[in-house]
């Protein structure tokens, strides 16, 4: 009986370790534990943000340089206005930078990718990125493909 009890304890500890590992992965994936970035705020307007949420990463060359602080609807243009906080150590982003919304993998979460321009002036707190590309919605692409095939 003692050996059986020991095996049960080991299996129980293994299951608890697996659950803890899954919780850590889920928290990292959802950016729940993301700390507030100290830096400067920039905004960008998009026609469609797809599944972009607050605390989504803002990346440059694949590196996270900030976070999405808030998302609002502009009542005049009916565009989504995305407010981003960029880490202060990245204070030389050119004013003609481009903002795209991409998806991490095929079904992953969405993020903002900044592509730097060539201007000599840098973005400052409160500036707006005017050149943007909205999220590509997979359902729209699939339905367009199926509709085109149905026409043939």
WOGIUR-V819989 format. One line per field, one symbol per residue. phi: phi as a letter, one per 40 degrees, with the letter a starting at -180 (. if undefined). psi: psi as a letter, one per 40 degrees, with the letter a starting at -180 (. if undefined). A space follows every 50 residues. Layout:
phi->???
psi->???
//
This chain:
phi->.cccccccccccccccccccccccccccccfcccccccibbbbabbcabf bcbcgccbbbfgccbabccabbccccbfbcbbcbbbddcbcbcccccbbb bbbcgcbcccacbcbccbcccbcbdgcbcccbbccccdcccccccccccc cc
psi->dddddddddddddddddddddddddddddefdehihhhaihiiihidheb fhiieiihihfehheaihdihihhedefihhhhihhhdegefhidfihhi hihhadfaiiihhhhiaeidiiiiheihhdhihiihhddddddddddddd d.
//
